[in-house]
Structure formats: C-alpha cells, structure tokens
Amino acid sequence: MYNVYVKKNGSYTPDLAGEFSNINDALNLANELKEKDSSISYTIEEVTGHFDSYGEPISNVVKRG
C-alpha cells in the first residue's frame, strides 16, 4: 500500500491525498498535484504491514518531491 501525503506552505502537518496499491498510481497523483500547485511538497510512503511497539504502522519513504 502506498500513501501520498501533501504539505502546503504554512502547514505543519501533511494531509493524506490518497492510498494506492500500485506505485505508478501514487506517482501519477503526486505529479498531477505538483503540476497544479508548484508550492506544495509531497511524500510517498510504502506501508509495510508491520507495527512498532506503540502500535503505529511502519512505513518507508519511497519518494519526496
């Protein structure tokens, strides 16, 4: 599972823009959002399906832009 997070200027926390099972779909959404508004930044994370000792899902950053 891939999650796309978008952070706008002046915002402290990124917003979840979408969840995808395919990395190409996540990349397409991130690129579309970046083309519409070049001031945003995005992060694509892959959720591993494992959890840490606090019960939070473990994820790996795939791409930032």
GIGIZI-V385554 format. One record per residue. RES is the residue in one letter. SS is DSSP state (H for helix, E for strand, - for the rest). PHI is phi as a letter, one per 30 degrees, with the letter a starting at -180 (999 if undefined). PSI is psi in whole degrees, 0 to 359 (999 if undefined). Layout:
BEGIN
RES/SS/PHI/PSI  RES/SS/PHI/PSI
END
This chain:
BEGIN
M/-/999/136  Y/E/c/131  N/E/c/136  V/E/c/121  Y/E/c/138  V/E/b/132  K/E/c/127  K/-/c/157  N/-/e/136  G/-/i/355  S/-/c/142  Y/-/d/329  T/-/b/141  P/-/d/152  D/E/c/143  L/E/d/121  A/E/c/335  G/E/l/159  E/E/b/133  F/E/b/150  S/-/c/347  N/-/c/131  I/H/d/326  N/H/d/323  D/H/d/321  A/H/d/317  L/H/d/319  N/H/d/315  L/H/d/315  A/H/d/317  N/H/d/321  E/H/d/316  L/H/d/322  K/H/d/324  E/H/d/323  K/H/d/321  D/-/b/102  S/-/d/351  S/-/d/349  I/-/d/162  S/E/b/152  Y/E/b/158  T/E/b/132  I/E/c/124  E/E/c/141  E/E/c/122  V/E/d/126  T/E/d/341  G/E/j/359  H/E/c/162  F/E/b/149  D/-/d/183  S/-/d/345  Y/-/c/359  G/-/i/6  E/-/d/140  P/E/d/142  I/E/c/132  S/E/b/156  N/E/c/135  V/E/d/126  V/E/c/316  K/E/a/145  R/E/b/148  G/-/a/999
END
